[in-house]
């Protein structure tokens, strides 16, 4: 692995996919407030007694997950994280239009 001290990033493609600029492999980062908020809101939506409350929390959880995905696309530590954010955002948008896996 080669890291340059200038503005040009000379890491090879494999390193850019899995490693951050400090050379560490990054797949999951803690704490990840947006993913924790998404999980909590999703659980609340599943446990809500009222359909309208459940629907509200489901939309909130989708919005929080979309924010996480956008942050990963634009500020992800490596190409894997950016691609993961793009995939999740595509799944959210697809789900809103009834298109999914």
Buried (B, 14 or more C-beta within 10 A) or exposed (E): EEEEEEEEEEBEEEBBBBBBEEEEEBEEEEEBEBBEBBBEBBEBBEEBEEEEEBEBBBEBBBBBBBBBBBBBBEEBBBBBBBBBBBEBBEBBEEEEEEEEE
